[in-house]
Amino acid sequence: MSRLQQDFLFDGRYLLRKKLGEGGFSEVWLVDDTSAKITLVLKVFLPSSQLDESGIEMFRQEFALVYNLNHPNLLKYTYYGVCVGHPYLVMPYYNSGSAEDLLGNCSERKAWQFLHDVSAGLACMHEHQPPIIHQDIKPANVLLDGNSYIITDFGISGKARSILGEGGEGQSTVQGTRPYMPPEKFRRDQIPLVASDIWALGASLYEMLTGRLPFGGQGGEAQLQGAEVPPLPESFSDDLRQIIMQCLLPEPTARPHAADLEQFAAYHLAQTPYTSGSVRTSGSYGGSFGSSIHIESPTPEPAPAPVRAPKSRKGLIIGVAAAAVVLLAVILAVVLGGRGGTSQQQQYDETMAFYQRGAQFYQQGMTNTQGQLDKFRQALVMFDSAQSRQNPMFRESEYPDSINAMRGRMYDHCIATAKRDYAAAFMENGIRQDVLEYLKFAKLINNTSEVNNLMDSLQYVYISEN
């Protein structure tokens, strides 16, 4: 099949009206569905030669994989078909454009909404079994739908692209758009990583805020040569600027998880006005293909550190709930400190409120397997908030358990639980996901080689499937 032409009736049903884009092996068209009498978008894959039955079957399987991804921030493909050996996808038409239209003209709130929505969609993809890696996140691949953002152009693996002919003579087998490709994509024998999507998200946000890419057309290859990310304008908050910098870290394992970013953005969207603070990454904290995000916030309203989002993906609700928990503790502290005490006494009371609340969550998690990790995560939020106060009056030795001791016990418990089910995790996806969740939380507490070794073997089960 040659390249498509306007007014051509494709597959006897879709009247081609306007070409919206094209790549080395596909074209995207605005079409009229002559049967349903509606406007849709058609993506037709145009391989270098007609696909045989095995190639068509592989495409059918890949479409089935992404068809079952149901998330408000992921474009929903509505139909898969084959016309004369050429697979095609049908999807809804969004007439509000893409995030590319906001380049250089993006407000702080729009940036947080973009970060929340895209990371929420990526979290859904990354937590799929096996993980689905987008590999081409950029503003042009994020559609606008009112105040929401929707990821498109995902779900076609490198193997499928090779069959289509993208890996032919003179063409790269590396998937992605160069300015949005992280440094690991420019190394030999690179493999798909979920962390690569996070770097591309950071580059996209950087471009939306400034109107320019952090490394121009070089992408992450510039970081391999020692280049540093140019600073972002100070007109944006410290939190936003620093989280973009974390996404653009050259080392994949140092970047945040998509679910953590979703939580962090959800918290900020719930604030009026935005809280100000700094994001820090501690050497003893981290996560698989990403780091935990911690927040240090000024008195009187400390921000909670985001935690791994539950599988329900209701990030905004969870973020508001997390903020409410912390605000409740702050209110208690302020009430206690307002009874004629000094400012130092008030800070002490706030620290104690966080410590005591964290100890309660810790005890609940240690004594109940139902919702255990959620309790541990809540405890960690409270402990981080207490320690960020750095109040000289607070002496952990005066209390039954120190924060570090409770952290250590949670770490030991998670490692023991993961080891108990480790062998079964290689056989069953459900068990594997549970084991990974315990290991990821353990890594938040202490980034040890023991945790990394256990996680790497399980993660590569996923990577090999890609």
ABEGO torsion letter per residue (X at the ends): XBBBBBGBBBGGABBBABBAEBBAABBBBBBBBAAAGBBBBBBBBBBABBBBAAAAAAAAAAAAAAAABBBAABBBBABBBBBGGBBBBBBBBBAAEBAAAABGABBAAAAAAAAAAAAAAAAAAAABOBBBBAGABBAAABBBBEABBBBBGBGBBAAAAAAAGAABBGBBABBEBAAABBAAAABBGBBBBAAAAAAAAAAAAAAAAAGBBAAEAAEAAAAAAGBBBBBBBAABBAAAAAAAAAAABABAAABBBAAAAAAAAAAAAABOBBBBBBBBBBAABEBBGEBBBBBBBBOABBBBBBBBBBAAGBAAAAAAAAAAAAAAAAAAAAAAAABGBBAAAAAAAAAAAAAAAAAAAAAAAAABABGAAAAAAAAAAAAAAAAAAGBAABBAAABABBAAAAAAAAAAAAAAAAAAAAAAAAABAAAAAAAAAAAAAAAAABBBAAAAAAAAAAAAAAAAAX
